[in-house]
C-alpha cells in the first residue's frame, strides 16, 4: 500500500474523480491498471488555488488475495484497512 499527501489544483469533486488516476501515475511506482486507487480531501479553499489530498494505492493482486481468503472462510469482506490507520480508526 502506498500512502502519499499530494497537492493538486482546486477542482470540483467530479473533476477530481476524473483526475485522480492521472495524478496517481506521478506518485506511485505501479501502473494505474495494477492498483486500486482512492483519495481523501484533507484541505481545500485555502486561497492558494491548491487542495491537499491523501492518495492511497493498493496492489489489486494483494487485495484480491485477501478477499479470496475471507470469502473462503464464508465471510463477506466489507472493509480492508491499512495497519497504520487501523489504530486511529
Secondary structure, 3 states (H helix, E strand, C coil): CEEEEEEEECCCHHHHHHHHHHHHHHHCCCCHHHEEEEEEEEECCCCCCEEEEEEEEEEHHHHHHHHHHHHHCCCCCCCCCCHHHHCCC
